[in-house]
């Protein structure tokens, strides 16, 4: 009998499904692209039906390829984190667009909530910004009549994307979220591991319309699909899942996933380490091991692949990501770029600053603009690394993954501006591999023989500390001026 681990990976730009065999190899794989819409300044949204359609299509395609009699030992669902879906519990029909984690339209609702930023950080480990779900929910309740009607009729359900998908896969039988996703709503207490009454009251949201909390690794229930009985064994945020694939299970290991955004996570074990400007994120909670909880210090760059995709779609600067290394090599003029599509994340937390370019001359070409954006991503990451070091956590190297990590120039420059060794692991699809490996272990498989990747690429700093200090100082001056300039520009 052929046995597999099934992983659903619902990300910001695609919906994917992987079937891993018990040797850790991808046996089957399917993918569908997913487009985010930017209808207005500060808006970023999905059509929830597209999320569900693309995800079910790839699941069904993967299952159809399997031989009759195959067995699925477990399903894990990883998804983008702060994106929120609102739908009718009776019909399953979405009531409004799914507001992306990049969406900043609810900044007024975030500011108006009668709870301080410090209090929110103490409870949730996050900050009071519109990028988390609570203020998005309030905005939707105010602006979409269908949402208000469903709320009045007690038909409204609200959840992260993974919970929405599982609810539909189970035909409404399973409505649950794990702590890594629940935390991103800005309504979850990371100490008590439950919805927080203080925050629910502050945002005017009832716990009754939110999912049940279950440990990241636990028995969520069983679904039936294409003739398969599939036990659901895990649910978690995509970045946490990627960290498993990169080997962040040991304390003080630092991993960085370059995707739509860039996310640096450092394992702090079973304790929460306070770091100014960074998040205290839940890594996972293991329901198969006495609910043991692991925490991360996390820094986020909101615009990574987003800014590169913007240059591709709007200006036609390149067709494939593989072209970017050559373009950076051709660049003759350094410019500074602040990639702020979706605002600035850690450690600055500024959702009103615009993407900014400086140093443009008559000689500036598309190669310079591409290189500037690539370096801008690296500078933003270096700010996060600096904050981690200031907290007393020692980092010797950074393991990286994600589609954008295929750009050698980016990784070399990342090493240069952080002064750290950067290791690109052979397993680029860390999100799926990490979750699959953990489910295989839960199912009793011998994961010691799993090889999640080979052929790691290593990048060492090539500039001396004096040069690094000078370049970073220029970056900080540019960043500060950009933030101040944006404050003087009207923002809707």
C-alpha positions in Angstrom: 0.0 0.0 0.0 1.3 3.4 -0.9 1.2 5.9 2.0 1.4 9.6 1.8 1.4 12.8 3.8 -0.7 15.6 2.3 0.1 19.2 2.8 -2.0 22.2 1.8 0.0 25.4 1.3 -2.3 28.4 0.8 0.0 31.4 0.3 -0.3 35.0 -0.7 0.3 34.3 -4.4 -0.7 30.7 -5.0 -2.6 27.7 -3.7 -0.6 24.4 -3.7 -0.9 20.8 -2.6 1.9 18.4 -2.0 1.8 14.6 -1.4 5.0 13.4 0.3 6.0 9.7 0.4 7.5 8.3 3.6 11.0 8.9 2.4 10.4 12.6 2.4 10.2 13.0 -1.4 7.4 14.9 -3.2 5.4 12.3 -5.0 2.7 14.5 -6.4 2.3 18.3 -6.6 -0.3 20.8 -8.0 -0.4 24.6 -8.0 -2.7 27.4 -9.0 -1.8 31.0 -9.1 -3.8 33.5 -6.9 -4.0 37.2 -7.6 -4.3 39.8 -5.0 -6.2 43.0 -6.0 -5.2 46.5 -5.0 -8.4 48.6 -5.8 -7.3 51.7 -3.8 -4.3 53.1 -2.0 -3.7 51.0 1.0 -6.1 48.2 -0.1 -5.1 44.6 -0.7 -7.8 42.0 -1.1 -8.8 38.6 -2.5 -12.0 37.1 -3.8 -12.6 34.4 -1.1 -14.2 32.1 -3.7 -10.9 32.2 -5.7 -9.0 31.1 -2.6 -11.3 28.2 -2.1 -11.6 27.3 -5.7 -7.8 27.2 -6.4 -7.1 25.3 -3.2 -9.8 22.6 -3.8 -8.7 22.3 -7.4 -5.1 21.4 -6.4 -6.2 19.1 -3.7 -8.5 17.2 -6.0 -5.8 17.1 -8.8 -3.3 15.6 -6.3 -5.7 13.0 -5.0 -6.7 11.9 -8.5 -3.1 11.1 -9.4 -2.8 8.7 -6.5 -3.2 5.0 -7.2 -6.4 3.2 -5.9 -5.8 1.8 -2.4 -3.3 4.5 -1.4 -3.6 5.8 2.1 -3.1 9.3 3.5 -1.6 9.2 7.0 -2.4 12.9 7.7 -3.2 16.3 6.3 -1.5 19.5 7.3 -2.7 23.0 6.4 -0.4 25.9 6.2 -1.7 29.3 5.2 -1.0 33.0 5.0 -1.7 34.4 8.4 -3.4 37.7 9.0 -5.7 37.5 5.9 -9.3 37.3 7.2 -12.4 35.7 5.7 -16.1 36.5 6.7 -18.9 34.2 5.5 -22.4 32.9 6.2 -22.5 29.8 8.4 -25.7 28.5 6.7 -24.7 28.9 3.1 -20.9 29.0 3.3 -21.0 32.0 1.0 -18.3 34.7 1.6 -19.9 38.1 2.5 -17.1 40.4 1.3 -13.6 40.4 0.0 -10.9 38.7 2.1 -8.7 41.5 3.4 -5.1 40.6 2.9 -2.5 40.8 5.6 -1.0 43.6 3.5 -4.2 45.6 3.6 -3.9 48.9 5.6 -7.4 50.4 5.1 -8.5 49.9 8.7 -5.8 52.1 10.3 -8.5 54.4 11.8 -10.3 51.4 13.3 -7.0 50.2 14.8 -6.2 53.7 16.2 -9.7 54.1 17.6 -9.7 50.8 19.6 -9.8 51.7 23.4 -6.7 49.7 24.3 -3.1 50.8 24.3 -0.4 49.5 22.0 1.7 48.4 25.0 -1.3 46.5 26.4 -2.0 44.8 23.1 1.7 43.8 22.8 1.7 42.4 26.3 -1.4 40.2 25.6 -0.8 39.2 21.9 2.9 39.6 21.3 2.0 41.8 18.3 1.4 45.5 17.8 -1.6 47.7 17.2 -1.5 47.9 13.5 -4.1 47.4 10.7 -2.1 44.5 9.3 -3.6 42.2 11.9 -7.2 41.0 11.6 -9.1 42.7 14.4 -9.4 46.2 12.8 -10.0 44.6 9.4 -13.1 42.8 10.9 -14.4 46.1 12.4 -13.9 47.8 9.0 -15.9 45.1 7.2 -18.7 45.2 9.8 -19.0 49.0 9.2 -18.7 48.9 5.4 -20.4 45.8 4.1 -24.2 45.5 4.7 -24.1 41.8 4.1 -21.7 41.3 7.0 -23.9 43.4 9.3 -27.0 41.4 8.3 -25.3 38.1 9.0 -24.1 39.4 12.3 -27.6 40.5 13.3 -29.0 37.1 12.2 -26.3 35.3 14.1 -25.1 33.7 10.8 -21.6 35.3 10.7 -18.4 33.3 10.9 -14.9 34.9 10.8 -11.6 33.1 10.6 -8.1 33.0 9.1 -7.8 31.4 5.6 -6.8 27.9 6.8 -9.9 27.7 9.0 -12.1 28.8 6.1 -10.7 26.1 3.9 -11.0 23.4 6.5 -14.6 24.4 7.3 -15.5 23.9 3.6 -13.4 20.7 3.2 -15.3 19.2 6.2 -18.7 20.5 4.9 -19.0 22.7 8.0 -18.0 20.0 10.4 -14.7 21.5 11.6 -14.3 25.1 12.6 -11.0 25.5 14.3 -7.8 27.5 14.3 -4.4 26.8 15.8 -2.6 29.4 18.1 -0.2 30.5 15.3 -3.1 31.7 13.2 -5.4 32.8 16.0 -2.6 35.1 17.3 -2.6 37.0 14.0 -6.2 38.2 14.6 -4.9 40.5 17.4 -7.6 38.9 19.6 -5.6 36.0 21.1 -3.9 35.8 24.5 -0.5 34.0 23.9 -0.2 33.3 27.7 -3.6 31.9 28.3 -3.8 30.4 24.8 -7.4 31.5 24.3 -9.4 34.4 22.9 -8.9 37.4 25.1 -12.0 39.1 26.5 -10.3 42.5 26.9 -9.4 42.6 23.3 -12.7 41.2 22.1 -14.6 43.9 24.0 -12.2 46.6 22.7 -12.9 45.7 19.1 -16.6 44.8 19.6 -16.2 41.2 18.4 -17.9 38.1 19.9 -15.9 34.9 20.5 -18.9 33.0 19.2 -18.2 33.9 15.6 -14.5 32.9 15.8 -13.0 29.4 15.5 -12.4 26.9 18.3 -8.7 26.9 19.4 -6.9 23.6 18.9 -3.1 22.9 19.3 -1.0 23.2 16.1 -0.4 19.5 16.1 -3.5 17.7 17.1 -6.4 15.6 15.9 -8.6 18.2 14.2 -11.0 15.6 12.8 -11.4 13.7 9.6 -12.5 14.8 6.1 -13.5 12.7 3.1 -12.4 13.7 -0.4 -12.3 11.8 -3.7 -12.9 8.5 -1.9 -10.1 9.1 0.7 -10.6 9.3 4.4 -8.1 11.9 5.5 -7.2 12.6 9.2 -6.3 16.3 9.7 -3.2 16.4 12.0 -1.9 20.0 11.8 -2.7 23.6 11.0 -0.3 26.5 11.2 0.9 29.8 9.7 3.0 29.4 6.6 6.0 31.1 8.0 6.1 28.9 11.1 5.8 25.8 8.8 8.7 27.1 6.7 10.8 27.5 9.8 10.3 23.8 10.6 11.6 23.0 7.1 14.6 25.1 7.7 15.4 23.4 11.0 14.4 26.1 13.5 13.6 23.5 16.1 16.7 24.4 18.1 17.0 27.5 20.2 18.7 30.6 18.9 18.6 29.4 15.3 17.6 32.1 12.8 15.7 31.4 9.6 14.5 33.8 7.0 11.8 33.1 4.4 11.8 35.4 1.3 8.3 35.3 -0.2 5.6 37.9 -0.8 7.0 39.4 2.4 10.3 38.5 4.2 10.0 37.0 7.6 13.0 36.4 10.0 12.2 34.1 12.9 14.5 33.2 15.8 13.6 30.2 18.1 13.5 31.3 21.7 12.3 28.0 23.1 9.6 27.8 25.7 10.1 31.4 26.8 9.1 34.8 25.4 12.0 37.1 24.8 11.2 40.8 24.8 12.7 42.6 21.8 11.9 46.2 21.0 10.1 46.5 17.7 9.9 42.7 17.1 7.0 40.3 17.5 6.7 37.5 20.1 5.2 34.9 17.8 4.0 31.4 18.7 6.0 28.9 16.8 3.7 26.0 17.5 1.8 24.2 20.2 2.1 20.4 20.2 -1.1 18.6 21.3 0.7 15.3 21.0 3.4 16.4 23.5 1.5 17.8 26.6 0.7 21.0 24.6 4.3 22.1 24.7 4.6 25.6 23.2 7.6 27.1 21.3 8.0 30.8 20.8 9.8 32.9 18.2 11.1 36.4 18.0 9.9 37.6 14.6 10.6 40.4 12.3 8.6 41.1 9.2 9.4 43.0 5.9 6.0 43.6 4.3 7.2 44.0 0.8 9.6 41.5 -0.7 8.5 39.7 -3.8 5.6 42.2 -3.9 7.9 45.1 -4.9 9.7 43.0 -7.5 6.4 41.8 -8.9 5.3 45.4 -9.0 8.2 46.3 -11.3 7.5 43.3 -13.5 3.7 43.8 -13.9 3.6 47.5 -14.1 6.8 48.4 -16.0 7.8 45.1 -17.7 11.4 45.3 -16.3 11.8 41.5 -16.5 9.8 38.3 -17.2 11.3 35.7 -14.9 12.8 36.0 -11.4 15.9 34.2 -12.8 16.8 37.4 -14.8 17.3 39.5 -11.7 20.9 38.4 -10.9 22.1 39.4 -14.3 20.3 42.7 -14.1 21.9 43.5 -10.7 25.3 42.7 -12.2 24.7 45.1 -15.1 23.7 47.9 -12.7 26.2 50.8 -12.7 24.5 53.3 -10.4 23.5 52.6 -6.8 20.1 54.1 -5.8 18.3 53.7 -2.5 14.8 52.2 -2.4 12.5 51.8 0.5 10.1 49.0 -0.4 6.9 49.9 1.4 4.1 48.4 -0.6 1.9 47.4 2.3 3.8 49.7 4.7 6.9 49.1 6.8 7.0 46.2 9.2 9.5 45.4 11.9 11.0 47.2 13.8 9.5 50.4 12.6 5.7 49.6 12.2 4.8 52.4 10.0 1.8 51.7 7.7 1.6 55.2 6.1 5.1 55.5 4.6 5.3 55.3 0.8 7.6 53.2 -1.4 10.4 55.7 -2.0 13.3 56.0 -4.5 16.3 58.4 -4.2 19.4 58.9 -6.2 17.8 58.7 -9.6 19.7 60.5 -12.4 19.5 60.7 -16.2 21.7 57.7 -16.3 19.5 55.5 -14.1 18.1 52.5 -15.9 15.9 49.5 -15.1 18.9 47.5 -13.8 19.6 50.1 -11.2 15.9 50.2 -10.1 15.9 46.4 -9.8 19.1 46.4 -7.9 17.9 49.2 -5.6 14.7 47.2 -4.7 16.7 44.0 -4.0 19.1 45.9 -1.8 16.2 47.7 -0.1 14.8 44.3 1.0 18.2 43.4 2.4 18.4 46.7 4.3 15.0 46.1 5.9 16.1 42.7 7.0 19.3 44.1 8.4 17.3 46.4 10.6 15.5 43.4 12.1 18.8 41.5 12.6 20.1 44.6 14.5 17.1 44.6 16.8 17.5 40.9 17.5 21.2 41.4 18.4 20.2 44.3 20.7 18.0 41.9 22.7 21.0 39.8 23.6 20.3 36.9 21.2 23.4 35.8 19.4 23.0 34.8 15.7 25.9 33.2 13.9 24.1 32.5 10.6 20.8 32.8 8.8 19.2 29.9 7.0 17.0 31.1 4.1 14.3 29.8 1.8 11.5 31.0 -0.4 11.3 31.8 -4.1 13.2 35.1 -3.8 16.1 33.3 -2.1 17.0 32.0 -5.6 18.5 35.5 -6.3 22.2 35.1 -5.5 22.9 38.8 -5.5 20.2 39.3 -2.8 21.8 36.7 -0.5 25.3 38.0 -1.0 24.2 41.6 -0.3 22.2 40.3 2.7 25.4 38.7 4.1 27.3 41.9 3.4 24.9 44.3 5.3 24.3 41.9 8.2 27.9 40.6 8.6 26.5 37.1 8.9 26.9 33.9 7.0 23.8 33.2 4.9 22.9 29.7 4.0 20.3 28.9 1.3 19.1 25.4 2.1 18.7 22.9 -0.7 15.0 22.5 0.2 13.4 25.6 -1.3 9.9 24.4 -0.5 10.5 24.6 3.2 6.8 25.4 4.1 5.5 22.1 2.8 8.5 20.0 3.7 8.5 21.2 7.3 4.9 20.4 8.0 5.1 17.1 6.2 8.0 16.0 8.3 6.3 16.8 11.5 3.1 14.9 10.5 5.1 11.9 9.4 6.8 11.9 12.8 3.3 12.1 14.5 2.2 9.2 12.4 5.0 7.0 13.6 7.2 7.2 10.5 11.0 7.2 10.7 11.9 10.8 9.7 15.6 10.3 10.3 15.9 9.1 6.7 14.1 12.2 5.4 16.4 14.4 3.4 14.6 17.8 3.1 17.3 19.1 0.8 20.9 19.0 -0.4 23.4 21.2 -2.0 23.2 24.1 0.3 24.6 27.4 -1.0 26.7 29.5 1.5 27.3 33.3 1.3 29.9 35.1 3.4 30.4 38.8 4.0 32.6 40.5 1.4 32.8 44.0 2.8 34.7 45.1 5.9 33.0 46.3 9.1 33.9 50.0 8.3 32.3 49.9 4.9 29.3 48.1 6.3 28.9 50.8 9.0 29.0 53.5 6.3 26.5 51.9 4.0 24.1 51.2 6.9 24.4 54.8 8.0 23.4 56.0 4.6 20.4 53.6 4.6 19.2 54.8 8.0 19.4 58.5 6.9 17.4 57.6 3.7 14.8 55.6 5.7 14.3 58.4 8.3 13.9 61.1 5.6 11.4 58.9 3.7 9.3 58.3 6.8 9.2 62.0 7.6 8.4 63.0 4.0 5.5 60.5 3.8 4.0 62.1 7.0 3.6 65.3 5.1 1.7 63.7 2.2 -2.0 63.2 2.4 -2.9 59.6 2.8 -6.5 58.4 2.3 
